[in-house]
Structures are given as structure tokens and as C-alpha cells.
Amino acid sequence: MRVVVTRPQHSGERTVRRLAQMGHESLLLPLVEPVHRVQEARRALLATQGAIAVTSAEAIRALAVLGGDIEPHLGRPLFAVGKATAKEAAELGFSNIAVSEGGGAELAALISCHSAGGNTTPLLYLAGFPRAPGFEAGLAERHLPFLTVECYRMRDIGPDDVTLRRLFADARADAVLLYSHETARRFFSLSFVSHTMEVFAETRFLCLSEAVAGAVPETLQSQVDIADMPNEDRLLALLIRA
């Protein structure tokens, strides 16, 4: 199958390799790029103690820029969403990692279980912008103290019409992988996409969650499939049905 991956360059390249191993032709279409806020991350680590939470591997990449300054913090408990994020954290040197295979809400539930002993030290959430609200809402609902610090921001990339025509008009895309509500919204707001909707008549839009699917236009909702768990393994499993 011919699959378009709408992820930032670094994580998208990993997905492209996975798709190639599955026998698919994959094409990468980054719509955003990360801007790391390294000084904010450094100050947050120095000003806190105890557990850290990350919901994206991009936060780990922001920490990696700190070099040797990260070493005193590598023994702190780290709560992560997804195996890929946990793997990058381990490669950086974190040794006490707990992983949630769901999304932010599931990570909050996991942290609540670990905090059942009554630890009142605020959790440091190293976050990005924009981000889904589920994790912070889950922590608040469970009355878990936390501090959110944005250590990266995603900046829009504007692919040109020549690139988009090559991906979608010159040859049909069998599937488009959508990982976040914001990325899906950005994709469908592109001028080329909104003005040439006919090229997507036979394209499936594979979404990581219902929230992501909500950004797909109503006219294309019949072509949407949603992963039964918000992780890439379950998203790629949808290609069997696409």
C-alpha cells in the first residue's frame, strides 16, 4: 500500500522504516517541526525533585540537548506514554521507567497507582505545545500535584503544492496516518487539500484516537478508521483493513 505519514521528521522516519518492513510504500509529510526550549527544561529539573512525566519522545530529545547536565536526574522515576518514548528515555540513561501503553489518561491512572502511598511531591510534567488536555485533566481529577513545564513547541511547516500534488494527485494515496488532532486539523486546512478533495475519494484516514478523527471533515468520515488503543502498533494494524 501507498501510505502517507504525517509525523515530524525524526519520529516519522522511524514509522517509515516500520512500514517498509511491513511491505508498504511510505512517504513522509511533516507538517510541524519541534523547537526545543532547553533552558526551561534545565531550570525545571533544577527546581524540582521526584518523578518526571513525558507524553512524547520529543520531550526526551529536548533533555538530550542538555548533555552532561541531565546526568544527576537520570535516577528520578520517569513515567512515559508508549514504548518508543520509554526506549528513547532508556537510551538517554533513565533507569527507573514506568510505561503506559494508552494515552495521557492512562498515564495519569498509572501514576495514581504508583502514588497510592501518599507521596505529595509534585510531579514534573515536561510537556509540549500544543498538547492534548487528557493527561493534565487526569492528574487533576485524581488530585495529584504536578507542575507543567513546556520544554518544546511544535512549529508549523507549510509543504508546497508541488509536494502535495506528488503525494496525492500524481498517484493515489491508499492511506494517511494521523497521530494528533492538531496535525489532522493542519492537514485538512492546507489549501491544496481543501481545494482538491476529489483526490482522496479512495483514501483511508487512519487515526490514533477518536479525538484525532474529530478533525477529519464530515464528508470524509466514512473513510476513517480509529485505532482501538492510542498507540502506533494498533494504528498500523489498521492497514490490514485499509
Secondary structure as UniProt FT lines:
FT   STRAND          2..5
FT   HELIX           9..21
FT   TURN            22..23
FT   STRAND          25..28
FT   STRAND          32..36
FT   HELIX           38..47
FT   STRAND          52..54
FT   HELIX           57..64
FT   TURN            65..66
FT   HELIX           67..73
FT   TURN            74..75
FT   STRAND          78..81
FT   HELIX           83..92
FT   STRAND          97..100
FT   HELIX           104..114
FT   TURN            115..117
FT   STRAND          123..129
FT   HELIX           134..141
FT   TURN            142..143
FT   STRAND          146..156
FT   HELIX           161..168
FT   STRAND          175..178
FT   HELIX           181..189
FT   HELIX           191..195
FT   HELIX           197..200
FT   TURN            201..202
FT   STRAND          204..207
FT   HELIX           210..213
FT   TURN            214..215
FT   HELIX           218..223
FT   STRAND          224..226
FT   HELIX           232..237
FT   HELIX           238..240
//
